[in-house]
Amino acid sequence: MLDLKYKTILSVAVPLMVSSFIQSIVLITDAAFLSRYSTLAFDAVGNAGLIYITLYMALAGMGDGAQILIARRIGQENTNAIGRIFGSSIVSNFLIAFVLFLIIQLVMPDLLNYYSKHKDLAQLQTEFIHIRGFALFFAMITLSIQAFFLATGKTWVVLIAALITASSNILLDYVLIFGEWGFPSLGLRGAALANTIADGCGMIFLLVFLIFSKERKKLKLFAHFSINLPSLKELFKIGSPIMFQGIIALATWTIFFTWIEQIGKFELTVSQNIRAIYFLAFVPIWGFAGTTKTYISQYLGKGDHQSLKIIQRRIQLMTFIALFIFFHGAIFYPKQLIGFINPAEQYIEKSTEIMRFISGSIMMYGLFSVYFQTINGSGNTMISFSIEVICVGIYTLTAYLLIKVYQVDIFWIWSVEYVYFGCMGLLSILYLRFFDWKKKIV
């Protein structure tokens, strides 16, 4: 059981933040390599990468569900149920990964060609995602094991896996994109292969570590490992709303970038520059999001309701400080950051203006996400799903009006970020304030 000391909260959050930071560096490195290889490849991987992440969120949502359930059982000291939850997570993730893989291979090529204005861009997106889709089978194992270690608070294991994934990805990017050390220059296909192989390396590490870990022995993970219908129902009840809210959120962003692509390639490249830097802001937000879910779920399992506000306030304070550390460059020297991503002069000025403009929305997200993740951690995932649907609907309508109806400059189009995060924060606060969410049984 985790205590409420700042040191303990940080011990859970920091490895997750560093893990997210490493993943952000990978994204930035991918972007930097590809922008120097080909602007078209840079744009294509940006859009295709969003499609992959959207599908990946289906697996991530079920992983979050498993994390919440395992953390709750730890709080209840019901270790016999943990193996069943873990087994159900593996099975559900395999079924989801298989369906998503078929969609990528059979449906996505025609879909990309249908809605893309620029057919050369659609062709490159298809090439990338065809290869990238194989990583879903690595992700199904990775996310189940991560859920187990996140629920126990042993987040540094996830950090090590991220380090292995990131370092292998950066090395393979350099070798396969540009054709170094005797390898052919594969460009965009090289980036897809690098990403996929690197995910496999991270998965292998987590699997080996789990087998020899003391947590596996202490919680009798394999002794109680089983797959049964009640456990699957329990996991889908908690995990499926998170899964769908993640898919909806990322699918909406994918639509947003598709609409921008239909405006023109200049606007798309500028927006891809922003997207690459954007993920630096998600470093502390995602790190403390996982921490919030684990803490809230454990303390509700224990029945300690008095500590919940303390958890929220402390995590919000640390999120705000960490956001400034990781994202201050977007305010003080955005031109240098953008220049590293994409050195082409014609995109830097507009990208810099937008980056400064939306930095305030990121600070909002950091504070409000604690409330939103409190709802998830409490097991009220249908409520968080409903909030997501409402916010996404308002976001999409606003984006449609700005892009399709009023056709405003790309600078003002990005104001939709304030709309989305503000809506999420308001609805989360209202729910926690006026509804009895602490008695949810999971």
N, C-alpha and C positions, 0 to 999 in steps of 0.2 A: 504494500500500500504506500503510495507516494505522499510525502508531507508537503506543507504549504510554504516552505522556505523558498526565498527567491533563488537560492543556490540550486535547490532541487528542481524547481520549475525550469531554470536555465539548463540544468543537466539533461532534461528531456528535450527542450526546445532547440538548444544550440546544435546538436548533431543533425536535427532535421533542417535547421536553417543552413548549415554548412552543406548538407546534402542538396538542398534546393539551390544554393549558390553554385555548387559544382555543376548541377544540371543547367543553370542559367549560363554559366561560362561555356558549357558545351554548345548551347543554342547560339550564343554570341560568336563562338569560334566557327561553327558551321556557317553562320551568316557572313562572317568576315572572309572565310575561304571562298565561299561561292560568289560573293559580290566581286571578288577579284578574278574569279574564273569567268563568270558571265552574269550580267544583270538579269537576263531572262531566267537562268537557272536559279538565281537568288529569289526572284519573285515566285517561281514555280514551287520551290521547296517550302517557301513561306506559306503559301496557300495549301499545298498538299500536306504539310506538317500539321496545319490546323485540322484538316480532315482526319488525319490519323489520331491526333490527340482527342478529338471529339469521340471517336470510336473507342479509344483507350479508356475514356471516362466511364464507360460501361463496366469495365473490369475494376477500375479504381473505386467506383461507388460500392461495389460488392466487397472490396477490400476494406473500405471504411465501415461498412456494416459489420464485418467480422471483427474489426478492431473494437468497435463499440460493445459488441456482445462479449468478447473475451475479457475486456476491461471490467465490464459489469460482473461477470462471473468471478473474476479475481477479487473484486470488492465484496462479493457475497461469500467468498471462500468456497466456491463450488467448482473445484478443479476438474471433477469428472466430466463436466460438460464441454470443457475446452477442446478436447480431441475431436468430439463430434462436430463442433463449430468449424474447426480447422478442416476436417474432411469434407464437410459440406461446401466450404469455400473453394477447395480445389475442384470439386465436381462442377459447381455452378460456373466457375471461371472458365473451365474447359469448354462447357457447352456454349457460353457466350463468345469465347474466342473463336470457336469453330464457325459459328454463324457469321460473326464479323468478318472473318477471313473470306468466306464465300461471297459476302457483299462486296468486299474490296476487289476480288478477282473477277466476279461475274457482272456486277451491277455498276461499279464506280466508273469504268472507262466511258460507257455511254452517257452516264450522268454528267461527268466532267465536260465531255464534248458538247453536251446539250446546253449547259448554262454558261459556259465560258465564252466571252466575246472574242478572245484571241486564241485561235486554234493551236498555235505553236505552244502557248502556255499550257493549254489543256493536255497536249501530248506529253510534255515533260512532267506534268503532275501525275499522269497515269503511270509513267515509267517509275517515278519515285515511290508511289504508294504501293505498286505491285510488289516491290522488294520489301518495303517497310512493313507490309502486312504480316510477314512471317514472324516479326517480333512479338506479335500478340500471344504466341504460344510460350514465349519466354516470360512475358508479363503475367500470365495467369499463375505461374508458380511464384514469381517474385512478389506479387502483391499479397498473396496469401501468407507467405512467410513474413513479409513486412508487417502485416496486420498483427501477427502474433507478437513480434518483438516490440512494436509500438504500444500495444496494449499492456505489456509488462513494464514499459518505461525504458527498455534497453534500446534506446534510439541510436546509439553509436554504431550498432551493427549496420543499420541502414546507411549511415555515413560512410562506412568502409565500402559497402557495396556501390555506393554512388561514386566514390573515388576510383574504384576499379573500372566502372562503366565509363566514367568521364575520361580518364587517362587513356584507356584503350580507344575510345571514340576519337579523341583529338589526334592521336597517333595515326589511326587508320584513315581519318579524314585527309590528313596531309599526304599520306602515301597514295591513297586511291583516287582522290580528286585530281591531283596534279600529276600523278604517275611518277613517284619517286622510288628509289631502291630497286629498280628493275621492273616495277609494276606498271601496267598500262595506265594512261590518263583516262579515268572513267567519268570525270565530272560529276554531274548530278547522280548518276547511278552509283558512283563511288561513295557519295555521301550517304545514300540509302543503305548500302552494304555496311559502311562503317557504323552507322547507328544500330543496325540490326545485330551485327556481330558483337558490338559492345554490350548491348542488352543481354545477350547470351552469356557473356563473361560475368556480369553482375549476378545473374540468376544462379550460375554454377557456384559462385562464392556463397550466396545465401543458403543454398541447399546443403552444401558441405558443412557450413557453420551450424545450421540447425541440427544436423545429425549429431554433432559432437557437443552441443551446448548443454549447460547445466539446467537451463530453463526447461528444455525438452524433458529432461529426467525428473526435475522437481515437480512439474505440472503433469507428468505422465502423458505427454502429448500423443505418443504413438501407442501407448498401452490402451488408451481410450479412443484411438483414432477409428472412426466409423462414419458411415454415410447412411442416414435414415431420413425418412420423409419429414418427421417433425422438425429436425434440425434444419433441413433445407427450407421448409416453410418459414421457420423463425428467421433465418438469414435473409430470405427474400423479403420478408415483411419489413425488416429494418434497412436492408441494403438497397432494395430496388428503388425506393424514392430518392436516395442519394445518387444512385446510378442514373436515373432519369433526369434529375436536376443538373448533374454534371454534363450529360449529353446535350440537354436543352441549352445550357449556358454556352458551351463551346460551339454547338451548331449555330447558335445565333451569331457568335463572333465570326464563324465561317461565312455565314450569309452576309454579314457586314463587309467582310473583305471581298466577297464576290461582287457585291454592289459597287465597291470602290474600284475593283478591276474593270467593271463595265464603264466607269467614268473615264479611265485612261491609265496607261502604264506609269506615268509620272506619279499620279496620286497613289497608285498601288505600291510603288517602290518607296515613297515617303512613308506610307503606313507600315510597310514591312520593317523599315528602320525603327519606327516607334515600337512595334511589336517585339523586336529583339531586345531593346532596352527595357521594355515593360517588365520582362520576366525577372529583372533584378529586384523590382519592388515585391514580387511574389515570394522572394526568399524568406523574409521574416514572417510574412502573412501566412504562408503555407506551413512554415515551421511551427508557429504558435497555434495554427488551426488544429494540427494533429495533437498538440499538447492539450489544447482546450477540450477536445473530444475525450481524450484519455482521462483527464482530471475530473471533468463533470460526470462521466460515466462511473468512475471508481467511487466518487464521493456520494453519488446518488445510490449506488449499490450498497454502500456502508450505511446510508440513511442520515448522513451529516449534511443537512440542508443549510445550516448556518454558515458554512464555509464557502458556499457557492459564489457569493458576491465578492468575497476576498479573492477567490480564484480569478474572477472576471477582471477586477480592478488591477491586480498585479500583472496579469497577462497583457492587458491593454497598455499599461505603462511601459512594459518591456517591448511590446510591439512598436510603439511610437518611437522609442529610442533606437531600436534596431532598424526601423524604416529610414530614419535619418542617416544612420551609418551606411546602409546599403544603397540608398537612393538619392543621397544629397547631390551627386553629380548631375542628376537630371535638372537640378535647380541652378547650381553654381557653374558647371562647365559641360553643358549638354552638347556643345559643338564638338568637343574633343571625343565624347562618347560616340556620337553619331559618326564622326569621321573614322573611328576605328571599325565600326560596323560596315560602313560603306563610304569610301573616300571620294566618290564622285561628287564634284563640287555642286552640280545643279540640284542635288537633293538635300544638301546639308542645312541651308538656311530655313527652309520650310519645316524640315524635321525638327530643328532646334526650337522653333516657335511653338510647335505643337507639344513638344516634350515638356517645356516649361509650363504651358497652359494646363496640361492634365495632371501635373504633379500633385495638385491639391486633392484631386479625386482619389489618388492612391492613399493619401493620409486618411481620408474618410473611410476607405475600404479597410484599412488596418484596424481602426477602432471598431467599426461596425461588424467586422467578421467574427469578433469574439462573441457577440450576441448571437449571430447566426449559427456559429459552431456550438454554442451552448444548447441550442434547440436540437441540433444533430446528436450531440453527446448525451442528451436526456432520453434519446430514443424516439422523440417526436418527429421522425423523419418525413412523415406525410405532410406535416405543417411546413417544414423547411422546403419541401418540394412545392407546396402551394405558393409559398413566398417567391420561390425562384420563378415559377410560371408567371406570376403577376408581374414581377420585375422585368422578366425577359419580354413579355408582351408590350409593356410600356417602352422598353428600350428599342424593340424592333419597330414599333410605330413611329417613335421619334426619329430613328435612323432613316426610315422610309421617307418621312416628310422632308428631312434635311437633304437627303441624297436625290430622291426621285421627283419630289414635288417642287421644293423650293430651289434645289440644285445650288446649295451654298458652297463656299470655298471649303477645301479639305480641313482647314484650321477649325472651322465651326462645326464640321461634321463630328469631330472627336469630342465635342461637348457632351455627347451621349453617355460618356463614362460617368459624368456627374449625375445624370439621370438614373442610371442603373444602381450605382453604389448608394445614392441617397435613398432610393426606394427600398433597397435591401435593409438598410439601417433602420428606417422608420418602421417598417412592418415587423422586423425582428424585435425592436424595443416595445412596440405596442403589444405583441403577443406575450412576451415575457412579463410585461407589466400587468396585463388584465386577465390572463388565463392561468389555470392551475396545471402547470407543465411538469411539476416535480414528482408527481405520483405515477408517471408512466411506468408500466411494468414491461420489462423486456427479458 
